[in-house]
Amino acid sequence: MTNFTTAYLDEKRCQTDPLADEVIRQLFGENLFYPFNEVLKNTSKNNTFESTSFPPYVQDYFQQTAILPPWANPLLLKKGSQFFDKHSENIILMLSFLSLPYCYANANGARVLTSSQRIGNQTKKRLYETAQYIFEVSRNDAFDRNGAGFISIQKVRLMHATIRYYICKSGSWDANTFGEPLNQEDLAMTHLSFSFVVLQGLRKIGISISKDEAEAYLHLWKVISYLMGVDINLLTDSELDAYKLDRAIQKRQFVKSDEGKNLTAALLTFLEESLIEAQNPLLTAKGFVPSYARFILGEKLADLLEVPSANWTSNVLNILKLSNAFKNIFSFEKISDENSKLLLQTIRKAEGKANFSLPYTQTWGEAT
């Protein structure tokens, strides 16, 4: 196992994703970025992107990143997908209340999100896109010819590279202070937020997870994150090693920041608005969302993100936890979006519609 020392993680803050970064650099240099993006955003399945009309470096990227690593275990991938299918609603719940705030606690990472306008200005849209991405890469057919796993990963990987390109071109990013934007340490933290951290959150709401299930789910996300360009040495096999990496990164990067606070506030506001029409009266009670967030995040992390104090609803949460009924309260039966659709139905019906297009413009501080 890699020893996640300060010196080692400092080194990772200087590293990004050379393969994707070079593709974006060359596309801009040859004035091909915009026509490329038009083709890419209309592609939703692994076998439907035609790269032969673009230069060899584009073709090479799509060929290299559409191959599972030799260590990928088909049986574990299948079991990991089955675990996701079994707990998909609660996993998306953890995305909303745990994974995203966990990432916002990383002050330098939150600074990238704020500067790129990817979350703060369009909370609902970005949450739906992230949820859809998780569905697409976690399905049993994700890496089949007719699946959407490879192409979704390839798009998001290039999206990250595009954001890095714009931020670095802006001249306003101090890499010596913050590290490179979307660097390997930050990517590893995002990986943890979708894998190890989700398992921790599911257990907190009373879901029993076997050792085999945890191993399979971690393996699924190890493969996904490897395809996303995360350094293999930052992708752990066991929960114990994931815990060690999580502790090391938290100690270094979890710092109170205006960016993290504002991103969290925008997320909680969206979640409160989404639950206005929920059938369960507890979900609509004033103060429930921050109480639930504090329960899931823990007081230390909630304080860092300045989540509002819990109210009387926290007592109900404790009773539900003790009675093992907690995991059933969040059915997301009705949420309030523009068409009053269910959260998960909206995501499932939107499959293939969120195109994960690359940002057209990314001037520092301007909307995309």
PEWO-V481845 format. One line per field, one symbol per residue. psi: psi as a letter, one per 30 degrees, with the letter a starting at -180 (. if undefined). burial: I if it has 24 or more other ideal C-beta (glycine too) atoms within 12 Angstrom, else O. A space follows every 50 residues. Layout:
psi->???
burial->???
This chain:
psi->kkjileeeeeefffkcieeeeeeeeeeefghfeeeeeeeefgkflegfkj ffflleeeeeefeeggkklffkjeeeeeeeeeeeeegeefeeeeeefeee eeeffjeeeeeeeeffgfeefheeeeeeeeeeeeeefflfgeglegagee eeeeeeeeeeeeeeeeeeffggkjfeeflkkhleeeeeeeeeffdeeeee eeefggkkkleeeeeeeeeefeeeeeffgkkffgjlfleeeeeeeeeeee eefjkkleeeeeeeeeeeeeeeefgegkejfeffkkfeeeeeeeeeflee eeeeghklklafffeeeeeeeeggfefffifhekljaeghlkeeeeeefg kfejfhlkkekhkkfll.
burial->OOOIOOOIIOOIIOIIIOIIIIIIIIIIOOOOIOOIIOIIIOIIIIOOIO IOOIOOIIOOIIOIIIOIOOOIOOOIIIIIIOIIOOIIIIIIIIIIIIII IIIIIIIIIIIIIIIIIIIIOOIIIIIIIIIIIIIIIIIIOIIOOOIIII IIIIIIIIIIIIIIIIIIOOOOIOOOOIIIIIIIIIIIIIIIIIIIIIII IIIIIIIOIOOOIIIIIIIIIIIIIIIIIIIOIIIIIOIOIIOOIIOIII OIIIIOIOIIIIIIIIIIOIIIOIIOOIOOOIIOIOIIIIIIIIIIIIOO IIOIIIIIOIOOIIOIIOOIOOOOOIIOIIOIIOIIIOOOOIIIOIIOOI IOOIIIIIIOOIOOOOOI
